[in-house]
Amino acid sequence: MLTGKRILLIISGGIAAYKALDLIRRLRERGAGVTPVLTRAGEAFVTPLSVAAIAGEKCYRALFDLTDEAEMGHIELSRAADLVVVAPASADLIARMAAGQADDLASTLLLATDKKVLVAPSMNVRMWLHPATQRNIAVLRGDDVRFVGPDEGDMACGEYGPGRMAEPLEIVAAIEAMTGEGPLKGRHVLITSGPTQEPIDPVRYIANRSSGAQGAALARALRDLGARVTFVTGPAREPSPGGVDVVPVVTARDMLAAVQAALPADAAIFAAAVADWHVTNVSGSKMKKDGSGRPPALEFAENPDILAHVAGLKKDRPALVVGFAAETDDVEAHAAAKLVRKGCDWIVANDVSPATGIMGGGENAVTLISAAGAENWPRLPKDEVARRLAARVAAALRKPADAGAPGGDA
């Protein structure tokens, strides 16, 4: 429930603005107060009168309204809420948010607020996929702006793909999570992410192409469901999300120590691409060619198996242990064998052959493997994979006995 919570709702231009009316109704049903702000473009789709009537409050529209500024200035309006929600958020408003513009009431409120911001994008699929929009999204994520959606489906323009605004109840769930009422409230989830780096000498190391994007997306998704997230990350290209406990590490042995220190946890997800080996005869000085044509003799030892270690714990084993399997051939067979060998509950398997573009890319195509069998998911943006997996984790933790059978909608 959202009893006593105050939501500042910004409605920008787009056909999905009609859904904002239902969103207001759903929020008020749960006890929240809604202060609506309608942009000039938003007025082309819904009227200030309809918004105000459903909200039961004045609909704010103009930045330089002398009455509003005298009674409740835009600074106060931006800070009086528990949460600021933008639904729908057009490509234009997202771009202005990323640029830090303040040229109308909506953008000024967003720049002036000291509260968390939740954005529900809505736009044409080409606009959503455009590199400029994706750059703007990355900037806002770096500023700890949260996102819900967009969903994939038919659009008013006749095209199909990602860009539809999330449904009102989905937005309500995200609001509940951000105000401390999500399904993972009170739960602790441990996530490992990114590559590890195993030193050879002071300037060289062994690593892999993992960007850390899927692990970071998982951390965001679980955080947005209300979990306390410990995010143990190797030196990844992807920035760590805000609102989580970030523990930076370098080597596999560092990662194991950080994982052990973070336990106990309700669930542990091992998305990191951990090096299998480390160099035992690390040079204290930079290695140089000696003219012989022979490379230096490197000696290797196996790194600790972090997933198997945690899955095999007698004490402090998380209720749900999830591993990742990055494979290049016989993906399902290798992942199913890994599930048994490691003793974990689920394996998220994917094909990282160079032709797939998955390792280091923005999309993923995974197979979720458990004792119940294998479930193939379609190729999706990594954020959507994370959202679906986070929902499964939440469902499993509600019913610990069913952790071996993911179930639910994919």
Secondary structure as the mmCIF struct_conf table of DSSP 4:
data_model
#
loop_
_struct_conf.conf_type_id
_struct_conf.id
_struct_conf.beg_label_comp_id
_struct_conf.beg_label_asym_id
_struct_conf.beg_label_seq_id
_struct_conf.end_label_comp_id
_struct_conf.end_label_asym_id
_struct_conf.end_label_seq_id
TURN_TY1_P TURN_TY1_P1 THR A 3 GLY A 4
STRN STRN1 ARG A 6 ILE A 11
BEND BEND1 GLY A 13 GLY A 14
TURN_TY1_P TURN_TY1_P2 ILE A 15 ALA A 16
HELX_RH_AL_P HELX_RH_AL_P1 ALA A 17 GLU A 29
TURN_TY1_P TURN_TY1_P3 ARG A 30 GLY A 31
STRN STRN2 GLY A 33 LEU A 38
TURN_TY1_P TURN_TY1_P4 ARG A 40 ALA A 41
HELX_RH_3T_P HELX_RH_3T_P1 GLY A 42 ALA A 44
TURN_TY1_P TURN_TY1_P5 PHE A 45 PHE A 45
BEND BEND2 VAL A 46 VAL A 46
HELX_RH_AL_P HELX_RH_AL_P2 PRO A 48 ALA A 55
TURN_TY1_P TURN_TY1_P6 GLY A 56 GLY A 56
BEND BEND3 GLU A 57 GLU A 57
HELX_LH_PP_P HELX_LH_PP_P1 LYS A 58 CYS A 59
STRN STRN3 TYR A 60 TYR A 60
TURN_TY1_P TURN_TY1_P7 LEU A 63 PHE A 64
HELX_RH_AL_P HELX_RH_AL_P3 LEU A 66 GLU A 71
BEND BEND4 MET A 72 MET A 72
HELX_RH_AL_P HELX_RH_AL_P4 HIS A 74 ARG A 79
BEND BEND5 ALA A 80 ASP A 82
STRN STRN4 LEU A 83 ALA A 89
HELX_RH_AL_P HELX_RH_AL_P5 ALA A 91 ALA A 99
TURN_TY1_P TURN_TY1_P8 GLY A 100 GLY A 100
BEND BEND6 ASP A 103 ASP A 104
HELX_RH_AL_P HELX_RH_AL_P6 LEU A 105 ALA A 112
BEND BEND7 LYS A 115 LYS A 115
STRN STRN5 VAL A 117 PRO A 121
HELX_RH_AL_P HELX_RH_AL_P7 VAL A 125 LEU A 129
BEND BEND8 HIS A 130 HIS A 130
HELX_RH_AL_P HELX_RH_AL_P8 PRO A 131 GLY A 142
TURN_TY1_P TURN_TY1_P9 ASP A 143 ASP A 144
STRN STRN6 ARG A 146 PHE A 147
STRN STRN7 ASP A 151 ASP A 154
TURN_TY1_P TURN_TY1_P10 ALA A 156 CYS A 157
BEND BEND9 GLY A 158 GLY A 158
STRN STRN8 TYR A 160 ARG A 164
HELX_LH_PP_P HELX_LH_PP_P2 MET A 165 GLU A 167
HELX_RH_AL_P HELX_RH_AL_P9 PRO A 168 MET A 178
TURN_TY1_P TURN_TY1_P11 THR A 179 GLY A 180
BEND BEND10 GLY A 182 GLY A 182
TURN_TY1_P TURN_TY1_P12 PRO A 183 GLY A 186
STRN STRN9 HIS A 188 SER A 193
BEND BEND11 GLY A 194 GLY A 194
STRN STRN10 PRO A 195 PRO A 195
STRN STRN11 GLU A 198 PRO A 199
BEND BEND12 ILE A 200 VAL A 203
STRN STRN12 TYR A 205 ILE A 206
BEND BEND13 GLY A 212 GLY A 212
HELX_RH_AL_P HELX_RH_AL_P10 ALA A 213 ASP A 224
TURN_TY1_P TURN_TY1_P13 LEU A 225 GLY A 226
STRN STRN13 ARG A 228 THR A 233
BEND BEND14 PRO A 235 PRO A 235
BEND BEND15 ARG A 237 GLU A 238
HELX_LH_PP_P HELX_LH_PP_P3 PRO A 239 PRO A 241
TURN_TY1_P TURN_TY1_P14 GLY A 242 GLY A 243
BEND BEND16 VAL A 244 VAL A 244
STRN STRN14 ASP A 245 PRO A 248
BEND BEND17 THR A 251 THR A 251
HELX_RH_AL_P HELX_RH_AL_P11 ALA A 252 ALA A 262
BEND BEND18 ASP A 266 ASP A 266
STRN STRN15 ALA A 267 PHE A 270
STRN STRN16 ALA A 273 ALA A 273
BEND BEND19 ASP A 276 ASP A 276
STRN STRN17 TRP A 277 VAL A 279
BEND BEND20 THR A 280 ASN A 281
BEND BEND21 GLY A 284 SER A 285
BEND BEND22 GLY A 291 GLY A 293
HELX_LH_PP_P HELX_LH_PP_P4 ARG A 294 PRO A 296
STRN STRN18 PHE A 300 GLU A 302
HELX_LH_PP_P HELX_LH_PP_P5 ASN A 303 PRO A 304
HELX_RH_AL_P HELX_RH_AL_P12 ILE A 306 ALA A 311
TURN_TY1_P TURN_TY1_P15 GLY A 312 GLY A 312
BEND BEND23 LYS A 314 ASP A 316
BEND BEND24 ALA A 319 ALA A 319
STRN STRN19 LEU A 320 GLU A 327
BEND BEND25 THR A 328 ASP A 330
HELX_RH_AL_P HELX_RH_AL_P13 VAL A 331 LYS A 342
TURN_TY1_P TURN_TY1_P16 GLY A 343 GLY A 343
BEND BEND26 ASP A 345 ASP A 345
STRN STRN20 TRP A 346 ASP A 351
HELX_RH_3T_P HELX_RH_3T_P2 PRO A 354 THR A 356
TURN_TY1_P TURN_TY1_P17 MET A 359 GLY A 360
BEND BEND27 GLY A 361 GLY A 362
STRN STRN21 GLU A 363 ASN A 364
STRN STRN22 VAL A 366 SER A 370
TURN_TY1_P TURN_TY1_P18 ALA A 371 ALA A 372
STRN STRN23 GLY A 373 ASN A 376
HELX_LH_PP_P HELX_LH_PP_P6 TRP A 377 ARG A 379
STRN STRN24 LEU A 380 PRO A 381
HELX_RH_AL_P HELX_RH_AL_P14 LYS A 382 ARG A 398
BEND BEND28 LYS A 399 LYS A 399
HELX_RH_3T_P HELX_RH_3T_P3 PRO A 400 ASP A 402
TURN_TY1_P TURN_TY1_P19 ALA A 403 GLY A 404
BEND BEND29 GLY A 408 GLY A 408
#
